[in-house]
Amino acid sequence: MIKPGTIQSILETSRIEEVIGDFVTLKKRGANYLGLCPFHNEKTPSFSVSPSKGIYKCFGCGKAGNVVNFIIEHEHYSYPEALKYLAKRYGIEVEEEEVTPEMQQELDERESMFAVNTFVAKHLQENLFDTAEGKSIGLSYLKERDFRESTIENFQLGYAVDNWEAYSKNAIENGYKKEILVKTGLSINKDDRLIDRFKGRVIFPIHNLTGKVIGFGGRILSSEKSTAKYINSPESDVYNKSKVLYGIYFARNAIVKQNNCFLVEGYTDVISLFQAGIENVVSSSGTSLTVDQIKLIKRFTPNITILYDGDPAGIKASFRGIDLILEQGMNVKIVLFPEGEDPDSYVRSHRTSEVEEFITKEAVDFIKFKTNLLIDETVGDPAGRATLIKEIVNTIAQIPDGISRSVYIKECSNVMDIPEQTLVNELNKSLRKKYSKPYTPSVEEIPIPEEKQTQARQIEIDPLAITDLENEIIKFILNFGHETIIAENVETGNDEEWIIIEYLIADFNNDQINFENPVYNEILQEYEKAIEKGEPLDISYFINHPSQKVASAVVELLADKEQLSENWKKNKIFVKKAEDNLEDYFASLILPLKSKLIAKELRKIVNKLKLTTDEAEWFILQQQYFELKKIANLIDNKRNRIFNY
C-alpha cells in the first residue's frame, strides 16, 4: 500500500491541466482550459479543466473528477495504479507499506494482467539480447531492417524462443498465475498445459497511452506458408484492438506539436519513421480503421495524413475507413509512395529531410485524390462515371461542416466537369438519406385529456427545490466555510462572530436537521471531526477524497459551465456574488432550506397522526409537531413570510 504521506505529495504536485494535456488538446479559456471530451464523441468542445480547483468536468456527458479520477477513468487503472502513474510523471518516489498475503490476494485482476504483460515483455527483450537463438534470429532480423539498439530498447522489442512453454513456464515460476496468463492471451491452455502463443516470433509490445504493455504482436521469421506471418494478442480486459493504435504512447506529444498524425500500416513502418526523427506516426496494425481509433487521434489533432504503399487495390479497400475519418470532422490527406516502396523501405533508403520533403510535396487532400483516382478508371465508361459521381458525393456527405462540403462540391464540379448544381442536388439526396429519422410527435403535439390538463395546471414548480438549496449550501461551504460572519447565537440570542462551517454545524445540531443527500451529511461530519481535532479542511481535501462518492459530488458542484465575459465588467454590468455579502447570501440559502425540510417533516408527522391508534405514539408525535412548528415560525419571522406546509 502507498503511504498516506506519499499520496498527499502526489496530489499536491500533480497539475491537472498538465496531466490531462497529455491526452487531450486543451486551449486556454479564461481561468480554465477547454477541449474535446475523451469520454464521448463531440464536435464542439465541452470538456472543461479548472487548474485552480484541480478538477475536470464534461458538460456534454457529465464525466467529472480530479486528476486521479481522470487517470482511473481514461486508462481504466485502479486507484494505486493511477497514483503510481502520477508519481512517475512527476518524479516522486513511491513509498509503500508492506503488502500482506491477504492484501495481495485482493489486488485487482487488471493490475495483475498489466503486471504479467510487463514481466513477459522484459523476459522477451532479454531473450533477444542474451540468448543464442534470440541474437541469431530475432536480433539479426531487426538489424537487417536497420533498427538501432537504442530504438529496439525504446520500443521494447523482443523475441520468443521456439519452445512451446518457455515464457509461460518462466512466468509461473516467478509467481504469476496460470489463469492470468491465459486471460492476457500470452498463453493457451491446452489439456491443462500452458503453451506459448508467440513462440518462435519477433515480438512487438503494444502500449496504451500511458506506456503500459497491454498486448503483443508477433512476426514469424520462418517460411512456413501454413503459419500466419503476424499474430496479435486476443481481446482481453486490458487489450481491445479496435481502440488501440500501435505507437500512440511514443507519438502523442509529437502529434500535438506537429498538429498532424501520420497513419501507416505496420509496426516496422512506425519504428523506421520514428527512428528517422519523424515521431508523429501510428499504425492500425493491419486492421481496418475504427471510429474509436479515429477518436483516439482526434484527441491530439484534427489532421491525419495516411501514408500508403503503391498498391491501388489496398487504397480502395481503405476508402470506407477514410469516410469514417471525414465523418468525425477531421482533415485527411493521402501520400502515395512509389511503386514497390512502403514507408519503411523508403525511409531506409532516403535521408530524413528527403522523406519529409517527399511527404510534404506528395500529400493530397483525400477527396481530390479519390476523385482523380476514380476518374482515371472510368474513362470511356458513362455508367462507371455516374457511379463515380455518386460515390464522391456520398464521401462529401460524410463531412459535418457545411462550408467544407460546399468547397469540395465546387472543386469536384471543376475536376469532373459537371454542373455544380447537379452535385448539390445529389448531395442533398445523400444528406436527407443520412440524417432522416422516423417521425415522432413532440410533447406539444400529444393530446392531453381535459381532466389531465386541469390537474397539470394545479401543479406548481418550486424554483428552489430542496436539492437545489442543498447543492448551493455545500458549494458555499466548500468555497467560503472558513470565512467569518456575524450571526445569532441560538442559545443567547446575541449576534456573534462565527466561522461559517462551525455556525452551520451548530445550527443544524440545535434544530436536529440533516441534509436529505447522505453524501452531504458525510461531508458535514468530516468537517465536524476536523473541527474537534483542530485540523481545518480545505477544498482540495474533498476534491481528492478517498470516497469516490464524496469526491464526485464535490467536483460536480464546483464545475461551473458558464463564465462571465470580460465585456460585462467593461460595460459595468455586475452580477451579485456570494462573496459580496456572505451573511446575506448564506441566510438566503440556509433559511429556505430549513423551512422546506421542516415543512416536509411536519407533513410526515401529520400523516402519522392521522393513521396512529396508539395513544403514546400520538402524544410523542404531537410534541414533535409543536417543537418543529415553533422552529418553523422563528425561521419565517426572519424571512418575513407566513409559514405554509
KABEL-V991113 format. One record per helix or strand of 3 or more residues. SS is the DSSP state (helix for helix, strand for strand). FROM is the first residue (numbers start at 0). TO is the last residue. If there is no record, write none. Layout:
# KABEL-V991113
<<SS,FROM,TO> <SS,FROM,TO>>
This chain:
# KABEL-V991113
<<helix,3,12> <helix,15,20> <strand,26,28> <strand,31,34> <strand,46,49> <strand,54,57> <strand,63,65> <helix,66,74> <helix,78,88> <helix,100,104> <helix,108,129> <helix,131,143> <helix,148,153> <strand,157,159> <helix,165,172> <helix,177,183> <strand,186,189> <strand,192,195> <strand,200,206> <strand,212,219> <strand,229,231> <helix,240,242> <helix,247,257> <strand,260,263> <helix,266,274> <strand,280,282> <helix,290,297> <strand,302,307> <helix,311,316> <helix,318,326> <strand,330,335> <helix,342,347> <helix,351,361> <helix,365,376> <helix,381,396> <helix,401,415> <helix,419,434> <helix,442,444> <helix,449,456> <helix,465,479> <strand,483,487> <strand,494,498> <helix,499,510> <helix,517,532> <helix,538,542> <helix,547,557> <helix,565,569> <helix,577,579> <helix,581,610> <helix,614,638>>
